[in-house]
Amino acid sequence: MDFFSDFLTKFGAQLQSPTLSFLIGGIVIAALGSQLQIPDAIYKFIVFMLLIKVGLSGGIAIRNSNLTEMLLPGLFAVVTGILIVFIGRYTLAKLPGIRTVDAVATAGLFGAVSGSTLAAGITVMEAQGMKYEPWAGALYPFMDIPALVTAIVVASIYTSKKRDKYDSQEEYLSKQAVTAGEYPSEQEYPTTRQEYLSQQRTTAGKRVEIWPIVQESLQGSALSALLLGLTLGIITRPESVFESFYEPLFRGLLSILMLIMGMEAWSRIGELRKVAQWYAVYALVAPLLHGFIAFGLGMIAHYATGFSPGGVALLAVIAASSSDISGPPTLRAGIPSANPSAYIGASTAIGTPVAIAVAIPLFIGLAQALMGS
């Protein structure tokens, strides 16, 4: 009984944090029809600043720590990213009205990592005085890249097997167009049936190459900023600029980002109306399920290597997040037949708010209750 009361007290306190308040505020003003707009250039700048700060912090910590401490948490991050894709492949993809390629793309996006959620989790933990390994933020690419690669490979294998079941490629492609429900209208999608079939012929005949997928992920804006910070933190000594510039700005910039994320979440809800309602159910459940998987693996690392409670909570938060920057363009290129309204709508409209508003306080509170701070 004491465990649950202690957990609920900490959970309730964290819901009142500025990070979550700004997210909720963004949702509310968007729902009320506010015309407030924050330029995309400012959004991208804020994300860059936050991720390079996380990278610098992690790089400085890695330079001053024993790399063997990262091995088991890093391995568990890889396993979690891959496992999330297969969970989506054999759950979401089996539900009525769900195309398999859309389900796999959605699972890939939920297996990848959100830089904004990572930054929010770190901020809430620091506000709570919860200690964690500074290099824990560097687990980001260990989960992000394997999830995206696995999703693209699984989708390619599926489409190849389906194609082999038909007498001709034209018959297969025609059926794919019909089962998609309607031809996508997004700019990055073909505008005519002929273009759609032509694109499918091109991508269906290609052999999946892993390195280009990894390369595209690494070159994405989010991972590039994080890896740049990591590299500078490891090979240089940026402590003075880190403490005088990046550290003081971090929380203020994050509050603006949360406001933007809240407004974006509300605007994306309409996209879910274009696809099966099961995506909304998945987006509500998946962040918590994925977080509990990572939390369990983190507990193993805790008892095996002394991985801190804060590190366990942060690993769970990373798993609960879904990519909002690097993931969508990677999946658009790697799984062009998947519908962006499905995976981006599910992630941005529901998945990210659930991860920030529920998963962060949930897993921090659980870690504190089970292992102390």
N, C-alpha and C positions, 0 to 999 in steps of 0.2 A: 504493500500500500504506500509506504514511504517513497519507493522508487517512482511510482506513477505520479504522486503529488509533486515530487521534486522535478520530474520531467515536465509536467504540465506547467509548473511555475516558470521554468526556464524557457519553455516554448512560448508562453504568453509574453514574457518580457522581450524576447527577440522579435516578435511580431510588431513591436512598437519602435523598432530601430529606424533611423532616418532612411536607410537603404530601401527597406520595404515600403516605408511611407511614401517616398517619391514615386515608386512603381505604381502603387495604388492610386496616387494622385494623378498620374498620367492617364490611367485607365478612366478615372472618373471624369476628368475634363474632356477627354475625347468622347465619352459617352454622352456628355451634355452638349456636344456639338461645337466645342471651342474651335476657333480658327487658328489657334496657336500653332506655329510651325517653326521648327529648328532646322536650319539648312543642313543638307546631307554632308557638306564639307566639314561642318563643326562636329557632327556625329563621328565621322571617320577620324578626325583629329583627336577627339576624346578617347576613342577606342585605342588608337595608337599610343597615346600617352599612358593609358592604364596598363596596356600589355607590355610596353617597354619598361614600365616601372616594376611590374611583376617579374619580367625577365631579368632585370638588373638585380633585383633582390635575390632571385634564385641563383643567378650566376655568382654573386658574391658569396652566397652560402655554399655552393658547390665547391668553389675555390678553397674554402676553409673547412671542408668536411671530408669524411671518408666516403668515397664513391660506392663502396660495397653496401653501405646502408640503403642505397637507392635500388639495389638489384631486385629484391623481392617486391616492393611496392611498384616498381616499374614493370615487372613481369605481370603482376596482377592487373595493372592498368591495360596492358596489351590484351590479356585474356578477357577482361570485361568488355572492351571495345568490340572484339570479335563475337563474343557471346551475345551481345545485345542485337547484333544483326541477325543471328540465327534464331533468336527468340521471336523477332518480328517476322522472319520468314515462315515460321511454323505456327504463329498465332494470328497476327493481323492478316496475313495473306490468305488464311483459311476462312475468314469471315465473309458473309455474303456481300456481293457488290464491290469487292476489293480486288483490283488487278494486282497480280503478284509483283510486277516490276514497280508499281507504285508503293506497295508495302515494303519491299526491299529498300527502296530509296528513302522512305520514311524512317525505317529502322537504322539505315546508315546515318541519317542526319541526327537521330537521337543517340546513336553510338558515338558520334563526333562530339566535340566539346565547345561550349560557349565561353568566349573570353570574358564577356560581361558578367556571366554567372560566377565564373571563377573569381573575378575581382570583387564581386559582391560578397561571396563567401569569405574571402580573406578579410574584408572590411568588418563584417559582422563578428568574426572570430577575434579580431584585434580589439574591437569595442568591448567584447566580453572578457578580454584579458586571457584568452585561451591560447596556449602555446602550440606551435606546430613547426615542423621542419621548414625553414625558408625555401628549401629546394623542392618542396611538395608541389609548388606551382609548375615546376618543370615536368611534371607527369602529364601535362596537357598533350604533347605530341605523341606520347606513348599510347594513349587511348584514341586520339583523334585520327591519326593516319591509318592504323589497322582497321578501324571501323569503316572508313571511307573506301579503302582498298577492298575489304571483304564484301561490302555492299555491291560494288561495281563488278567484281568477279562473280558473285552469286547471281546477279541479274544477267550477266552475259551467259553463264552456264545454263540458266533457265531458258533464255530465249533461244539458245542453240538447240536444246533438247526439244523445245516445242516446235521449232522449225523442222526438225528431222521427222516429226510425226505426220507431216503433210506431204502430199504427192509433189507439190511444187512450191517454190518460194513465194510465188505470186499469191497462191491460195493462203499461205501462212500470213503474209503481210496484210492481205485484205481482211482476214479474220481479226488480226491485231487492231486494225483501224476500227472495226465494228465494235469489238469488245471494249475499246477505250471509251465508248459512249458517244464522244463527239471529238472532232479534231480540235486540238488546243488552239486557243486564240492569243496566247502570250506572244510577245515579240520574238522570243528566242525559239518559238515553235514554228513549224511550217504552216503556211496559211492555206494550202490546198492539199487535196488528197494525193495528187501526183508527187508533190514535194515530200509529203509525209512518207509515202511508200519508197521514194528514192532514198530518203535519209535512213529508213529502216534497212533497206538493202545494203547500204554502205556499212552501217554499224553492225548488222547481223553477220556479215562476212568477215569482220575483223577478228583477229586473235587478240585476246586481252593481254596487254603488256603492263606489268606491275610498276616498273620504274616511272613511266610517264604520269601515272596516277599519284605516286609518291611525290614526284617533282612538282606537280601542279598544286598539291596540298602544301608543300613547303614554300612555294612561291606565293601562296595566298597572303593577303594583307595581315590577317591575324597572326598566323604562325610566323611570318617574316618578322613582325614587330617583336614577338615573344623571343624568337631565336636570336635576333639581333641583340636584345637586352641580355640574354643568357651569355652570348659570346663576349660582349663587352664586359660583363660582370666577372667572367672567368679570366680573361687574358689582360684586362686593364684594372685600374684601381679607381672606380668612379664614385667612391663613397661620399666625397665632398659634394658633388653635384646631386647625387642621389638624396642626401639628407637635406640639402638646402632648397632643392627645386621640386623633384618628383614626389618625395614623401609628403610635403605640406599640401600639395595640390590634389593628392589622390582622392580623398573623400569628397571634396567639392565637385570634382569632375565626375565622380561616380554617381553623385546625386542627380546631375543633369542627364547622364546616360540612362539612369533608371526612369526618369520622367519620359525620355524619348521612347524607351522600351515599352512603357505602359501605353503610350499613345499608339505605337505601332501594333501592339497586341490587339487593341480594340479595332483598329482598321483592318486587320487580317481576319477577323472573325467571319466577315462576309465571304472570304474565300472558301471556308469550310462548307458553306452551303452548296458549293458546286460539286462536292464529292460526298461519298457515303458518310453517314453520321458516325460510323465506327471509328473514324479517324479522331473524332473528338473524345471518344471513350479511351482510345489508345493513348492519346496525348495527356489525359488525366492520370492514367494508371502507370504508364511507362516510366516517367521520371522517378516515381517512388520505388517501383520494382527494381529498376536499374541501380538506384541508389542503395537499396538494401543488399543487392548482390555485392556491390563494391564495398559496402560497409562490412559485410561478413568476411570478405577476403582481407580487408584492412585489419580486422580483428585478429586474423591468423598472423599477419605481419607484426601486429602489436605484441602478441605473445611470443612470437618466434624471434624477433629482432629488436623489440623495443620501439617500434614505430609509434609515434606519439598519438594520443587521443585526437588532437587537432589535425594531425596528418590523416588519421582514419576518416574523420568527418569531411576533410577537404577532398579526399579520394571519392567519397560517396557523393559529394556535391558535384564534382566533375562528371561523374557517371550519370547523375540526375539531369545534367544540362543537355541541351541540344544545340548544335552549331548554328549561329546566326550570321556568320561572316564568311568564313572560308568554305564551309560545307556546301551551301547551295550552288555556287558556280562549279565546284568540282563534280557534283552529282549531275548537274545539267549537261556537262560535257561527257561524263562517263556513262550515264543512263539517259540518253536523250528521249527515249520513248516514255519515260515516267512523267507524270503530271505534276508540275511545280505547285499547283494549288493544293495538292494533297500533302506533300511533305513540308513545304514552307508554311502553309496555313496552319497545319497541325503543330509545328514547332513554335512559330512566333506567336500565334494567337493564344495557345493554351500551354504548350510544353514549357516555354521559358517562364511565364508567370508562375506556374506551379513549382518549377525548380527554385525560383527566387523566393517566392512568398511562403512556400510550404517546406520544400526539401531542405533549404539552408537551416532554418530554425529547428526542423525535425532532427536532422542528423547531428547538428551541434549539441542539441539538448540530449540526444541519445548517448553521444560519446561522453558528455559530462556526467550523465547519470550512471553509465556503466563503468567508465574508467577514470572519472575525475578529470580535472583540467590541468 
